[in-house]
Amino acid sequence: MNHSQWKTRRTALGLSPAEVARRAGMTVDEIECIEEAGTVPTLPLLLRRLAGALEAEIDIHVTPDAQAAVRFQAPAA
C-alpha cells in the first residue's frame, strides 16, 4: 500500500490520523510519516496494528526479482 492508499482507506472510514494512531497504539507523527512520506512498515506487529486500526486485510507479495508489495484492502463482505 502506498502512502496515498493509507490516507484513502483512513478517510473512507472517516478516521483522523489521531484516531488511527490511537487504535494502532502509535503516535500521530508515525501515522503522518506513513501517509506523507510513504514509509513502508516492515514489521509484522506494526502491520497487524495498522490492519486492525484501518479495519483492513493485508496482502504481502514478495518475489526474488521484485520489490515487496504490501496492499491493504477492506475485508471481504
C-alpha positions in Angstrom: 0.0 0.0 0.0 1.5 3.3 -0.9 1.1 6.4 1.2 -2.0 7.7 -0.8 -3.7 4.3 -0.3 -3.3 4.6 3.5 -4.9 8.0 3.5 -7.7 6.9 1.2 -8.6 4.0 3.4 -8.4 6.2 6.6 -10.6 8.9 5.1 -13.1 6.2 3.7 -13.6 5.1 7.3 -14.0 8.7 8.4 -10.9 8.4 10.7 -8.5 11.2 11.7 -4.8 10.4 11.9 -5.1 10.8 15.6 -7.8 8.1 15.7 -5.8 5.7 13.6 -2.8 6.3 15.9 -4.9 5.7 19.0 -6.3 2.4 17.5 -2.9 1.2 16.4 -1.0 2.2 19.6 1.1 4.6 17.6 1.8 8.4 17.5 0.1 10.8 15.1 3.6 11.6 13.8 4.2 7.9 12.9 0.8 7.8 11.0 1.6 11.1 9.2 5.0 9.8 8.3 3.4 6.7 6.7 0.8 8.8 4.8 3.1 11.7 3.7 6.5 10.2 3.2 5.4 6.7 2.0 7.3 4.9 4.8 6.6 1.2 4.3 6.4 -0.6 7.6 8.1 -4.0 7.6 7.4 -5.5 11.0 4.6 -8.0 11.3 3.4 -6.4 14.6 3.2 -3.0 13.0 1.3 -4.3 10.1 -1.2 -6.2 12.3 -1.7 -3.0 14.4 -2.4 -0.9 11.3 -4.6 -3.5 9.7 -6.7 -3.5 12.9 -6.8 0.2 13.1 -7.8 0.5 9.4 -10.2 -2.5 9.5 -8.4 -3.9 6.6 -6.9 -7.1 5.3 -3.2 -7.2 4.4 -1.7 -8.9 1.3 2.1 -9.1 1.1 3.7 -10.2 -2.1 7.4 -10.8 -2.3 9.4 -12.3 -5.2 13.2 -12.8 -5.6 13.3 -10.4 -8.6 10.9 -7.6 -7.5 10.2 -5.3 -4.6 7.9 -6.4 -1.9 4.4 -5.1 -2.2 2.1 -4.5 0.7 -1.6 -3.9 0.0 -4.4 -3.1 2.4 -8.0 -3.5 1.4 -11.4 -3.6 3.0 -12.3 -7.1 4.3 -14.5 -9.2 2.0 -18.1 -8.9 3.0 
